[in-house]
Amino acid sequence: MSYKYINLEYLEAVSGGDASIITELVNMFKEQVVEFNAALKSFYTEKEYRQLGLLAHKAKSSVAIMGMDSLADVLKNLEISAKESRDIEMYESYIDRFHSDTEAAILELDDYLNQD
């Protein structure tokens, strides 16, 4: 099946196609996304831009594992901009994109896991 937000080729490759490993990685991703969303919003609101950039770097790795290359690029932009406190007017849209894309990705991941 083809998905809009996720591309599981990398996940399947690193897990060797082992369903239990895939499930574990997906569940970890789902937990991280909740934490990332809260922290991204908090760092932005508190104007802690360096911390925002560091978190964007960490979140970028998580979404890349799920094959979310477009969102990984957005997070890279946020990471670089926030570490330098520039283009601040863009941060909110980056954070909103993270939220909406990961929400959609979780639905796709749940669909993927329930295909059996």
Contacts in CASP RR format, 6 or more apart in sequence:
PFRMAT RR
TARGET T0000
AUTHOR 0000-0000-0000
METHOD contacts of the structure
MODEL  1
MSYKYINLEYLEAVSGGDASIITELVNMFKEQVVEFNAALKSFYTEKEYR
QLGLLAHKAKSSVAIMGMDSLADVLKNLEISAKESRDIEMYESYIDRFHS
DTEAAILELDDYLNQD
1 111 0 8 1.000
1 112 0 8 1.000
1 115 0 8 1.000
3 108 0 8 1.000
3 111 0 8 1.000
3 112 0 8 1.000
4 104 0 8 1.000
4 108 0 8 1.000
5 68 0 8 1.000
5 71 0 8 1.000
5 101 0 8 1.000
5 104 0 8 1.000
5 105 0 8 1.000
5 108 0 8 1.000
6 66 0 8 1.000
6 67 0 8 1.000
6 68 0 8 1.000
6 105 0 8 1.000
6 108 0 8 1.000
6 109 0 8 1.000
6 112 0 8 1.000
7 66 0 8 1.000
7 67 0 8 1.000
7 68 0 8 1.000
7 69 0 8 1.000
8 22 0 8 1.000
8 66 0 8 1.000
8 67 0 8 1.000
8 112 0 8 1.000
9 67 0 8 1.000
10 64 0 8 1.000
10 65 0 8 1.000
10 67 0 8 1.000
11 22 0 8 1.000
11 25 0 8 1.000
11 26 0 8 1.000
11 65 0 8 1.000
11 66 0 8 1.000
11 67 0 8 1.000
12 22 0 8 1.000
14 65 0 8 1.000
15 21 0 8 1.000
15 22 0 8 1.000
15 25 0 8 1.000
22 113 0 8 1.000
23 113 0 8 1.000
25 65 0 8 1.000
26 66 0 8 1.000
26 109 0 8 1.000
26 112 0 8 1.000
26 113 0 8 1.000
29 62 0 8 1.000
29 65 0 8 1.000
29 66 0 8 1.000
29 106 0 8 1.000
29 109 0 8 1.000
30 106 0 8 1.000
30 109 0 8 1.000
32 59 0 8 1.000
32 62 0 8 1.000
33 62 0 8 1.000
33 102 0 8 1.000
33 106 0 8 1.000
36 55 0 8 1.000
36 58 0 8 1.000
36 59 0 8 1.000
36 62 0 8 1.000
36 98 0 8 1.000
36 102 0 8 1.000
37 98 0 8 1.000
37 99 0 8 1.000
37 102 0 8 1.000
39 55 0 8 1.000
40 52 0 8 1.000
40 55 0 8 1.000
40 56 0 8 1.000
40 59 0 8 1.000
40 95 0 8 1.000
40 98 0 8 1.000
41 95 0 8 1.000
42 48 0 8 1.000
43 49 0 8 1.000
43 51 0 8 1.000
43 52 0 8 1.000
43 53 0 8 1.000
43 55 0 8 1.000
44 52 0 8 1.000
44 91 0 8 1.000
44 92 0 8 1.000
44 95 0 8 1.000
49 82 0 8 1.000
49 83 0 8 1.000
49 85 0 8 1.000
49 88 0 8 1.000
49 91 0 8 1.000
50 82 0 8 1.000
50 83 0 8 1.000
50 85 0 8 1.000
52 78 0 8 1.000
52 82 0 8 1.000
52 91 0 8 1.000
53 78 0 8 1.000
53 79 0 8 1.000
53 81 0 8 1.000
53 82 0 8 1.000
53 83 0 8 1.000
54 79 0 8 1.000
54 83 0 8 1.000
56 75 0 8 1.000
56 76 0 8 1.000
56 78 0 8 1.000
56 79 0 8 1.000
56 82 0 8 1.000
56 94 0 8 1.000
57 75 0 8 1.000
57 79 0 8 1.000
59 75 0 8 1.000
59 98 0 8 1.000
60 72 0 8 1.000
60 75 0 8 1.000
60 76 0 8 1.000
60 79 0 8 1.000
63 71 0 8 1.000
63 72 0 8 1.000
63 75 0 8 1.000
63 98 0 8 1.000
63 101 0 8 1.000
63 102 0 8 1.000
63 105 0 8 1.000
64 72 0 8 1.000
66 105 0 8 1.000
66 109 0 8 1.000
68 101 0 8 1.000
68 102 0 8 1.000
68 105 0 8 1.000
70 101 0 8 1.000
71 97 0 8 1.000
71 98 0 8 1.000
71 101 0 8 1.000
71 102 0 8 1.000
74 94 0 8 1.000
74 97 0 8 1.000
74 98 0 8 1.000
75 94 0 8 1.000
75 98 0 8 1.000
77 90 0 8 1.000
77 94 0 8 1.000
78 90 0 8 1.000
78 91 0 8 1.000
78 94 0 8 1.000
78 95 0 8 1.000
81 87 0 8 1.000
81 88 0 8 1.000
81 90 0 8 1.000
81 91 0 8 1.000
82 91 0 8 1.000
END
